[in-house]
Structure formats: C-alpha cells, structure tokens
Amino acid sequence: MDTFFRFIYEFLLQFFSPLIDVFKALFIGITKMFNVSEYISIVNFYKDDFNGAEWVFVALAILLIVLVLAGIIFLGYFIIRKYIRFRKTLVEQESLLEEVSTLNQEVANLMKEKQDILAMKVSHLGLKPGEEDVEEASGEQEEKVDTSDSRFSKLTSIDEAYKNYKIQNYNNNFTLAELVELFRNFAASKLHLYYKTEMIRIFISALASTKLVILQGISGTGKTSLAYAWGKFLKHDSCVASVQPSWRDRTELFGYFNEFTKKFNETEVLKELYLAGYTDDVYTIILDEMNISRVEYYFAEMLSILEMPNKDEWIVELVSSSWKNDPKHIIEGKIKIPPNVWYIGTINNDDSTFMVTDKVYDRAMPIDINDKGQVFEPIETEAQDINYSYLDKLFQEAFKEHPMSEDVLNKIEEMDNYVIKHFRIAFGNRIVMHMKKFVPIYVACGGDEVDGVDYFLARKVLRKFEQLNISYIRDEIDGYIEFLDKLFGKGKMKECEEYLLRLKKLT
C-alpha cells in the first residue's frame, strides 16, 4: 500500500509541480515588472555615462515602460469591472425572475380566491352539487368560462359566431373573360377607380399563378386601391396589414404567446386566416408597403409554405402545445393556411425602402402600375359572391384548355439560351412552371398568348438585368432586341423591348 501512495504522490506531482512553477514564475515576473526600485537602481548605475542626447532616449524608454505598465493596470481594471458588471446583471436577472415567479404565484392565489367566491355564490343560490340537472348546468357554465378564458379570444369568438355556419353555394356561372369585365365595371361604377382591361386581365392571371402578387410602381397610381377594390368586389373587405420598419419575424403577421398573461396576442391577419378556413369565399390580405422592412424577415416561412404543392402541408405552428379550450381549428397549436386567401403586397422603390430580393420575386408575380387608368362610362355592376372552389375550377380548366403551345415553349428555350450566352443569366424551372400557369389564364381572360409571354418575361426574367453592370451589357441590348423581333415577330415583344430600352437609357 505504501508503494501505491508513493506512486500516486509522484504521479500527481509530475503534473502539479510544473503548474505551481508556472504560477510562481508568473507572480515573480509580475513582481519584477512593477519593481520600481530596480528600475531606479539601473538608471543610477548608468547615469554618469550618459550624454545629453542619450538622456532623451533614456526618458523615452522610461515613458514606454510607464505606458506599458499603465496599460496592463488598465486592462486588469477593465476585466475586473466587466466581470463585476456581468455578475451584477446575473443577480438582477435572477431577482427579476424571482419577482415574476412571485407575481405568478399571487395571480394564481387571486384566481383561487375568485373560484372560492364563485363557489360561495353558488351555495347561496341553493344549488346542490351532485344533482344531475345541476351538473349539466354547471358543465355548460364551465364551457362558457373556458371560451371566455381562451388564450385565443378573437379566434374563439369566430368559433362561436360560425358554429352553425354551412358553406354556401353561390351558383356562379361566369367565365374568366366575364370576370375581368365584372370587376372592371364594378371598380369604376361603385368606387370610381378606373383600370384598363389589360391591367385587370394581368391581375386575374397573377392570382391564378401564385398566392403572392406584388403591385409596384410610382406613388399615387392606385396600387393599394386595386387590392382594396378586389376585396370590395368579393364582398369581403381586404385585411390591410401596414408593414412597419420594425418587422423582423413572422410574429408580426401571426402574433405571439405572452408567457406572462398566458394569452396569445392575435393579429388581424391571423383572424382573417382563421375566418377564411370556415368558408368557401375568397379573401385578400394586403401587405401595404411590404418592403419598408425586409420581406425575408417576416414573410420567409409563408414563402416556403405557399410553394408546397400539397395544400395539406400548409401548416404554421403558433404555440408549442395544445390547451383544452383552444379554438376548434387550432390543432396541436398549429393552424392550417387556407388556400382561399391571397396576399397582395404593394411596394415603393425609394430611399426609405429595402430592395426586394430574387427569393421573393421568383415566388411572386410582380405587376407594374405606372399610369392612371382613363375614365370611361361603366356598366353598373354590383359586388359578387364568388365561391373559391368555382374560381379555382375556372383556373384548372384554363390550364387544360389553353396550355402554352410547343412553338412558344421552343422559342422561350431559344431565348433562355441566348440570355445565358450573352448576359450570363438563366431562369429556372420555377419561373417556367409559373409562366405555364400565368399565360393560359391570360388567354382565358381574353388575351393573346404571345402578349402574356411578353409581359411575364419582362417582369420576371428581364428584371434580373438590373443586377448587372448596365454599362457592360449596353452594346448587347440592341442585339437582344433584334433577336426578339426575329424570334417572335417584329414588335410582338413590346413590353420586353420597352423595358430593355429604358434600361439602356440608365447608362
């Protein structure tokens, strides 16, 4: 056993002895660094041998040493101060948590007192627990309390209002071309908002091709008014979400759960989505001035969800767990995004806004509104009750009846190859699939196939040219315009050519 203890001693000594030497050496080194008397004795030893110029360097050497020592002292002071402040912050946080815990306990006690008072009132009324009819009455009362105490008060009120609601069939029988004229005449006759037939045709086509439509252009041309009029036309006022510069995440759209109050702060957007889940009507959410904050911050999750082909997967988690009295359509803390809702964003391109990135543009359909519609004499038209299922049926039929022709698809492939070769830009499968939805609806709304392709390419593909150094591609633009004229016909790609010429003027 003595041998073992001797082994342990020597083994541990091999590690700790050098460690102790390190600390000793560090202590001795620091002591020598701050040994002022030693510095003075060195100077006294050599002072008789210094001439006038050498004393200047001696003074500089002394000053340098003083600065280094002062820096070491200051660094030590700074580290100690930071540590003290850090400890103080931890203590304050712990104190705050204890205070919150105490307040929660007081709230729980108050709730218990409230329940005791209610029980006393029940006994004064002569009600006897245990009787069957009283149990039923108390059960109804408990259910009512649960509803009023729900953490989702707005959504619970929708459950209450729609508990006996049955989806209505409006027996719609219009075509897409007729829908364009109905909406255009309604906006003019009821709201005094005048739009060209082409603009409404593009708008309906955009709705069919994506759930996110971006209305962009100079201020005062009626971007928000178009989305507002669409809501009025459908007899469901658009839910307007005015984007703020402080929006940083999805809670700005959906709300958040307050751990202190144990309530969910519901937004109007969340309320609109929940309401839409009860009906077969068409709803619109307007993201007004959507680029006053970065769209990717607060709308990123929705961009990903709305791109999923299976609508059953359009699910957003609001809270991490479910409560017994949660709203009917909040399943395990999650809400299903209904397909009968569209999101229309308006953007202004000025110094107060952020640039909308490719990630957003590729998943949306941008529409330029840069001129005011001309006044015309409209046909008096009333707002319409429209079933989402019927509108979606018209879209699906248009996809089948007006698919893009092979000739046009081949020309688009040639155009893609040309753009890759001369501008090093390509548009992927997502944009092609998007176009295959936009163009058939554009044709079904009364438009020409090439015109639809022209508008789509100008807004979705040529927009990418803005990322390039325009001065380097300026000479290529004229050749590209000639290529488009040769491929599609002289003057057929009017939107693309106008865009390219505007781009050329920027150089």
C-alpha positions in Angstrom: 0.0 0.0 0.0 2.9 2.4 0.7 4.2 1.7 -2.7 0.8 2.8 -4.2 0.7 6.0 -2.2 4.2 6.8 -3.3 3.2 6.2 -6.9 0.2 8.5 -6.6 2.3 11.2 -5.0 5.0 11.1 -7.7 2.4 10.7 -10.5 0.3 13.7 -9.4 3.4 15.7 -8.5 4.6 15.3 -12.1 1.5 17.3 -13.2 1.0 19.8 -10.4 4.7 20.7 -9.7 5.2 22.4 -13.2 1.8 24.0 -12.8 2.8 25.5 -9.5 6.1 26.6 -11.1 4.1 28.4 -13.8 2.1 30.4 -11.3 5.2 31.1 -9.2 7.0 32.3 -12.3 4.0 34.4 -13.3 3.9 36.0 -9.9 7.7 36.6 -9.8 7.5 38.0 -13.4 4.7 40.5 -12.5 6.6 41.5 -9.3 9.7 42.2 -11.2 7.8 44.2 -13.9 6.4 46.5 -11.2 9.7 46.7 -9.1 10.2 50.5 -9.4 13.3 50.5 -7.1 15.1 48.1 -9.5 14.4 50.5 -12.5 15.8 53.3 -10.4 19.0 51.4 -9.4 19.6 50.5 -13.1 19.3 54.2 -14.1 21.6 55.3 -11.2 24.2 52.8 -12.2 24.5 54.1 -15.8 23.6 57.8 -15.4 27.2 59.0 -15.2 28.0 57.6 -18.6 25.0 59.2 -20.5 25.5 62.4 -22.6 22.8 64.9 -23.4 21.3 63.1 -26.5 21.3 59.7 -24.7 19.2 61.1 -21.8 16.5 61.8 -24.4 16.3 58.1 -25.3 16.5 57.2 -21.6 13.4 59.3 -21.0 11.7 57.7 -24.0 12.5 54.2 -22.6 11.1 55.2 -19.2 8.0 56.7 -20.8 7.5 53.5 -22.8 7.8 51.3 -19.7 5.4 53.5 -17.8 2.8 53.3 -20.7 3.1 49.5 -20.9 2.7 49.2 -17.1 -0.3 51.6 -17.1 -1.9 49.6 -20.0 -1.5 46.4 -18.0 -3.1 48.0 -15.0 -5.9 49.5 -17.1 -6.5 46.1 -18.8 -6.8 44.4 -15.4 -9.1 47.1 -14.1 -11.3 46.8 -17.3 -11.5 42.9 -16.9 -12.4 43.1 -13.2 -15.0 45.8 -14.0 -16.6 43.8 -16.8 -16.7 40.8 -14.5 -18.4 42.8 -11.7 -21.0 44.2 -14.2 -21.6 40.7 -15.6 -22.2 39.4 -12.1 -24.5 42.3 -11.3 -26.5 41.6 -14.4 -26.9 38.0 -13.5 -28.0 38.9 -10.0 -30.5 41.4 -11.4 -31.9 38.8 -13.8 -32.3 36.3 -11.1 -34.0 38.9 -8.9 -36.4 39.7 -11.8 -37.2 36.0 -12.4 -37.9 35.6 -8.7 -40.2 38.7 -8.8 -42.0 37.3 -11.9 -42.4 34.0 -10.1 -43.8 35.8 -7.1 -46.3 37.7 -9.2 -47.4 34.5 -11.0 -48.0 32.9 -7.6 -50.0 35.9 -6.5 -52.1 35.7 -9.7 -52.7 32.0 -9.0 -53.8 32.9 -5.5 -56.2 35.6 -6.8 -57.7 33.1 -9.3 -58.2 30.6 -6.4 -59.9 33.3 -4.3 -62.1 34.1 -7.3 -63.1 30.5 -7.7 -63.9 30.3 -3.9 -66.1 33.4 -4.1 -68.0 31.9 -7.1 -68.4 28.7 -5.2 -69.9 30.7 -2.2 -72.3 32.5 -4.6 -73.4 29.1 -5.9 -74.1 27.8 -2.4 -76.1 30.9 -1.5 -78.3 30.3 -4.6 -79.3 26.9 -3.0 -77.6 24.8 -5.7 -76.5 21.4 -4.5 -73.6 19.8 -6.2 -74.3 16.2 -7.2 -77.7 16.6 -8.7 -77.8 15.6 -12.3 -79.5 18.7 -13.7 -77.2 20.9 -11.7 -74.2 19.1 -13.1 -75.4 19.7 -16.6 -75.9 23.4 -15.8 -72.5 23.7 -14.2 -71.0 21.9 -17.2 -72.5 24.5 -19.5 -71.2 27.3 -17.3 -67.7 25.8 -17.2 -67.7 25.5 -21.0 -68.7 29.2 -21.2 -65.9 30.2 -18.8 -63.4 28.2 -20.9 -64.5 30.0 -24.0 -64.1 33.5 -22.5 -60.8 32.5 -20.9 -59.3 31.1 -24.1 -55.8 32.3 -24.9 -57.1 32.9 -28.5 -60.0 35.2 -27.7 -60.6 36.5 -31.2 -60.4 33.1 -32.8 -62.7 31.6 -30.2 -65.3 34.3 -30.9 -65.1 33.2 -34.6 -65.8 29.7 -33.5 -68.9 30.9 -31.6 -70.1 33.0 -34.5 -69.7 30.3 -37.1 -70.7 27.2 -35.0 -73.8 26.7 -37.1 -72.4 28.0 -40.4 -72.8 26.0 -43.6 -70.7 26.6 -46.7 -72.9 28.4 -49.3 -73.0 27.6 -53.0 -73.4 30.9 -54.9 -74.1 29.1 -58.2 -71.5 31.1 -60.1 -71.6 30.8 -63.9 -69.3 33.5 -65.3 -66.2 32.9 -67.4 -62.8 34.4 -66.7 -63.2 36.9 -69.5 -66.6 37.9 -68.0 -64.9 38.1 -64.5 -62.5 40.7 -65.9 -65.3 42.9 -67.1 -67.4 42.4 -64.0 -64.5 43.6 -61.8 -63.5 46.5 -64.0 -67.1 47.8 -64.3 -67.6 47.4 -60.5 -64.5 49.3 -59.6 -65.5 52.1 -62.0 -69.2 52.3 -61.2 -69.1 51.8 -57.4 -65.6 53.1 -56.4 -64.7 55.5 -59.2 -61.5 53.6 -59.8 -60.7 53.2 -63.5 -58.5 50.4 -64.8 -57.7 49.2 -68.3 -58.9 45.8 -69.3 -55.3 44.7 -69.8 -54.5 45.6 -66.2 -57.4 43.5 -64.8 -56.5 40.7 -67.1 -52.9 40.6 -65.8 -54.2 40.9 -62.2 -56.5 37.8 -62.6 -53.7 35.9 -64.3 -51.4 36.7 -61.5 -53.8 35.5 -58.9 -54.1 32.2 -60.7 -50.4 31.7 -61.0 -49.3 32.5 -57.4 -50.6 33.3 -53.9 -48.4 36.4 -53.6 -48.9 39.3 -56.0 -46.7 42.4 -55.8 -48.1 45.7 -57.1 -45.2 48.1 -57.7 -44.7 51.5 -59.3 -44.6 55.2 -58.5 -46.6 56.5 -55.7 -50.2 57.6 -56.4 -51.0 55.3 -59.3 -53.5 53.2 -57.3 -51.6 50.1 -56.2 -53.3 49.7 -52.9 -56.6 50.8 -54.4 -56.6 47.8 -56.8 -56.2 45.3 -54.0 -58.8 47.3 -51.9 -61.3 47.2 -54.8 -60.8 43.5 -55.3 -61.8 42.9 -51.7 -64.9 45.1 -52.1 -65.8 43.3 -55.3 -65.8 40.0 -53.4 -67.9 41.3 -50.5 -65.0 40.7 -48.1 -63.0 43.8 -47.3 -59.3 43.2 -47.7 -57.4 42.8 -44.5 -54.8 45.5 -44.5 -51.5 44.8 -42.7 -49.4 48.0 -42.7 -45.9 46.8 -42.7 -43.6 48.7 -40.2 -39.8 49.2 -40.3 -39.6 47.2 -37.1 -41.0 44.0 -38.5 -38.3 41.3 -38.0 -40.1 37.9 -37.9 -43.3 36.1 -38.5 -44.8 37.1 -35.2 -45.7 40.5 -36.8 -48.1 38.6 -39.1 -49.4 35.9 -36.7 -48.9 37.3 -33.3 -47.2 35.6 -30.3 -47.9 33.9 -27.0 -47.4 36.2 -23.9 -45.9 34.0 -21.2 -46.8 36.5 -18.5 -50.5 37.0 -19.4 -50.9 33.4 -20.8 -52.7 35.0 -23.7 -51.9 34.9 -27.4 -51.6 38.3 -29.0 -53.6 37.7 -32.1 -53.2 39.9 -35.2 -55.9 40.8 -37.8 -54.0 38.7 -40.3 -54.3 35.6 -38.1 -58.0 36.4 -37.5 -58.6 36.7 -41.3 -56.8 33.4 -42.0 -58.9 31.6 -39.3 -62.1 33.1 -40.6 -61.3 32.0 -44.2 -60.9 28.4 -43.0 -64.6 28.3 -42.3 -65.9 29.4 -45.7 -65.5 28.8 -49.4 -65.3 32.5 -50.2 -62.2 34.4 -51.5 -60.2 36.5 -49.1 -57.4 39.0 -49.6 -54.6 40.2 -47.2 -52.8 43.4 -48.3 -49.2 43.8 -47.2 -49.1 47.6 -47.6 -45.6 49.0 -48.3 -44.2 45.5 -47.8 -40.6 46.5 -48.5 -40.4 49.1 -45.8 -38.9 46.2 -43.9 -37.1 43.2 -45.3 -39.7 40.8 -46.7 -37.5 37.8 -46.0 -37.6 38.6 -42.3 -41.4 38.4 -41.7 -42.7 36.5 -44.7 -40.0 33.9 -45.3 -41.9 31.0 -43.7 -45.0 31.9 -45.8 -43.0 32.0 -49.0 -41.8 28.4 -48.3 -45.2 27.1 -47.2 -47.2 28.5 -50.1 -44.8 26.9 -52.6 -45.6 23.4 -51.3 -47.8 21.5 -53.9 -49.7 19.7 -51.2 -52.0 22.2 -49.6 -52.4 19.8 -46.6 -48.9 20.7 -45.7 -49.6 24.5 -45.4 -49.3 24.5 -41.7 -47.9 27.1 -39.3 -47.1 26.4 -35.6 -48.5 29.2 -33.4 -47.7 27.6 -30.0 -45.7 24.6 -28.9 -48.5 22.8 -27.1 -52.3 22.5 -27.2 -54.8 23.5 -24.5 -58.2 22.1 -23.9 -60.1 25.3 -24.7 -58.1 26.2 -27.8 -60.1 27.2 -30.9 -61.6 24.4 -33.0 -59.3 24.7 -35.9 -56.0 25.2 -33.9 -54.9 21.6 -33.8 -51.9 20.8 -31.5 -51.0 24.5 -31.5 -50.9 24.7 -35.3 -53.1 26.4 -37.9 -53.7 25.3 -41.5 -53.2 28.1 -44.0 -56.4 28.1 -46.1 -56.0 28.1 -49.9 -58.8 30.6 -50.5 -56.6 33.5 -49.3 -54.3 35.7 -51.5 -51.6 38.0 -50.3 -51.1 41.2 -52.3 -48.1 43.4 -51.5 -47.6 47.0 -52.5 -44.0 48.4 -52.8 -42.5 51.7 -53.5 -38.9 51.9 -54.7 -37.4 54.9 -52.9 -34.7 55.7 -50.3 -37.0 54.7 -47.4 -37.4 51.1 -48.5 -35.4 47.9 -49.0 -34.8 46.2 -52.3 -37.0 43.1 -52.8 -34.7 40.2 -53.4 -34.8 37.4 -56.1 -36.0 34.9 -53.5 -39.3 37.0 -53.1 -39.7 38.0 -56.8 -39.2 34.4 -58.0 -42.1 33.2 -55.8 -44.4 36.2 -56.5 -45.9 37.8 -59.6 -44.9 41.5 -59.9 -47.3 43.9 -61.6 -46.2 47.4 -62.6 -48.7 50.2 -62.2 -47.1 53.3 -63.5 -50.0 55.1 -65.1 -53.5 56.1 -64.1 -56.5 54.5 -65.8 -58.6 56.6 -68.2 -62.1 57.4 -67.2 -64.8 55.5 -69.1 -68.6 55.0 -68.9 -69.0 51.8 -66.9 -71.9 49.4 -66.8 -73.5 49.5 -63.3 -72.2 46.3 -61.6 -72.8 45.0 -58.1 -70.3 43.2 -55.8 -70.2 39.5 -56.4 -70.5 36.4 -54.1 -67.8 34.1 -55.5 -67.0 30.6 -54.4 -63.3 29.9 -54.2 -64.0 26.4 -55.4 -65.7 27.8 -58.6 -62.8 30.3 -59.2 -60.2 27.5 -58.8 -62.2 25.3 -61.1 -62.1 28.0 -63.8 -58.3 28.3 -63.3 -57.9 24.5 -63.6 -60.0 24.3 -66.8 -58.0 27.2 -68.3 -54.7 25.3 -67.7 -56.1 22.4 -69.6 -57.9 24.3 -72.4 -55.2 26.9 -73.1 -51.8 25.3 -72.5 -48.8 27.1 -73.9 -48.1 26.0 -77.5 -45.0 23.9 -78.3 -43.9 26.6 -80.7 -43.8 29.3 -78.0 -42.1 27.0 -75.5 -39.4 26.2 -78.1 -38.9 30.0 -78.6 -38.6 30.6 -74.9 -36.0 27.9 -74.7 -34.0 29.6 -77.5 -34.4 32.9 -75.6 -33.1 31.3 -72.5 -30.0 30.0 -74.3 -29.4 33.5 -75.8 -29.7 35.2 -72.4 -27.3 32.6 -70.8 -24.8 33.1 -73.6 -24.8 36.9 -73.8 -25.8 38.0 -70.3 -24.9 35.0 -68.0 -28.4 34.9 -66.6 -30.7 31.9 -66.6 -34.3 31.4 -65.4 -35.0 28.1 -63.7 -37.8 25.6 -63.7 -39.8 27.5 -61.0 -40.2 30.5 -63.4 -41.1 28.3 -66.3 -43.8 26.5 -64.3 -45.1 29.8 -63.1 -45.3 31.0 -66.7 -47.3 27.9 -67.7 -49.9 29.0 -65.2 -49.9 32.7 -65.9 -50.2 32.5 -69.7 -53.2 30.1 -70.0 -55.2 32.3 -67.6 -54.2 35.4 -69.5 -55.5 33.8 -72.7 -58.7 32.6 -71.0 -59.3 36.2 -69.8 -59.3 37.4 -73.5 -55.6 38.0 -74.1 -53.1 36.8 -76.7 -50.6 34.1 -75.8 -47.5 36.0 -77.0 -48.7 39.2 -75.2 -48.9 37.1 -72.0 -45.5 35.7 -72.5 -44.1 39.2 -73.3 -45.5 40.7 -70.0 -44.4 37.7 -67.9 -40.8 37.7 -69.3 -40.4 41.4 -68.9 -41.4 41.3 -65.2 -39.9 38.0 -64.2 -36.8 37.5 -66.3 -35.5 40.8 -67.7 -35.9 42.3 -64.2 -32.8 40.3 -63.3 -30.8 42.5 -65.7 -30.9 45.3 -63.1 -28.4 43.2 -61.1 -25.8 43.5 -63.9 -23.5 46.4 -64.6 -25.6 48.1 -67.3 -22.6 49.8 -68.9 -21.0 46.4 -69.7 -24.1 45.0 -71.4 -25.3 48.2 -73.1 -23.9 47.1 -76.5 -25.7 43.7 -76.2 -29.1 45.2 -75.6 -29.7 46.2 -79.3 -28.7 42.8 -80.4 -31.1 41.2 -78.0 -34.0 43.4 -79.2 -33.2 42.2 -82.8 -33.1 38.6 -81.6 -36.6 39.0 -80.0 -38.0 40.6 -83.2 -36.6 37.8 -85.3 -37.8 35.1 -82.9 -41.4 36.3 -82.1 -42.1 38.8 -84.8 -41.4 42.5 -85.3 -42.8 44.5 -82.4 -44.5 41.5 -80.8 -42.4 41.6 -77.6 -43.4 45.2 -76.9 -43.1 45.0 -73.0 -39.7 43.4 -73.2 -38.3 45.9 -75.7 -39.6 48.9 -73.8 -38.0 47.6 -70.7 -34.7 47.0 -72.4 -34.7 50.5 -73.9 -35.4 52.0 -70.5 -32.6 50.0 -69.1 -30.3 51.3 -71.8 -31.1 54.9 -71.0 -29.8 54.4 -67.5 -26.2 54.0 -68.7 
